[in-house]
Amino acid sequence: MTDTLTRLAAVLEERKAADPESSYVAKLYSKGLDAILKKVGEEATETVMAAKDGVPDKIVYEVADLWFHTLVLLAHQNLGPESVLAELDRRFGLSGLEEKARRAK
Ligand SMILES: N=c1c2ncn([C@@H]3O[C@H](COP(=O)(O)OP(=O)(O)OP(=O)(O)O)[C@@H](O)[C@H]3O)c2ncn1[C@@H]1O[C@H](COP(=O)(O)O)[C@@H](O)[C@H]1O
């Protein structure tokens, strides 16, 4: 599954050199950060609405859209999913309360 994120991130990197007319991702890059952030916000809202509806397939579909657009955002900022996965790994050994205490410092 991590492999899926890595492979998708590689495609998103390639799309930085693609013609905006040939690719949804290239077009989004060409519109800039605000357009990417707008999509992330929309997909987050659609995820919330799907969860309120409680239809499992719809939730999965919307979360996939949200993850996808956050990957586009990371790529735009020259970051990749491995950075986020490393951060989650770092937190993995801590309890939620330990993480909360670490943040309060
Ligand atoms: N996983 C995805 C993916 N998920 C969602 N989307 C796009 O995100 C949109 C979701 O936005 P909405 O639900 O708001 O639908 P919409 O109204 O069509 O969106 P807008 O046109 O208004 O932005 C979809 O319409 C798709 O165009 C994706 N586009 C691309 N990918 C992956 O990215 C790769 C590269 O994409 P392209 O370079 O664009 O071909 C593809 O091969 C796929 O693997």
The ligand as an ORCA input file, in Angstrom:
! r2SCAN-3c Opt
* xyz 0 1
  N      -5.907      9.354     -8.468
  C      -6.159     10.275     -9.244
  C      -7.328     11.111     -9.056
  N      -8.285     11.111     -8.101
  C      -9.086     12.124     -8.409
  N      -8.673     12.785     -9.519
  C      -9.243     13.973    -10.153
  O      -9.807     14.764     -9.153
  C     -11.125     15.143     -9.512
  C     -11.955     15.154     -8.240
  O     -12.530     16.351     -8.150
  P     -14.110     16.491     -8.020
  O     -14.670     15.359     -7.227
  O     -14.332     17.852     -7.502
  O     -14.587     16.305     -9.534
  P     -14.548     17.350    -10.713
  O     -15.758     18.206    -10.635
  O     -14.355     16.530    -11.966
  O     -13.243     18.233    -10.415
  P     -12.800     19.619    -11.070
  O     -12.619     19.361    -12.554
  O     -13.835     20.637    -10.745
  O     -11.485     19.920    -10.398
  C     -11.593     14.072    -10.485
  O     -12.481     14.582    -11.419
  C     -10.321     13.647    -11.166
  O     -10.121     14.496    -12.289
  C      -7.574     12.174     -9.956
  N      -6.762     12.440    -11.004
  C      -5.666     11.660    -11.177
  N      -5.339     10.604    -10.324
  C      -4.067      9.828    -10.500
  O      -3.067     10.713    -10.965
  C      -2.484     10.185    -12.152
  C      -2.076     11.321    -13.058
  O      -3.206     12.083    -13.395
  P      -3.269     12.973    -14.738
  O      -1.901     13.453    -14.985
  O      -4.171     14.073    -14.388
  O      -3.790     12.071    -15.800
  C      -3.578      9.292    -12.758
  O      -3.021      8.316    -13.569
  C      -4.201      8.701    -11.511
  O      -3.389      7.614    -11.058
*
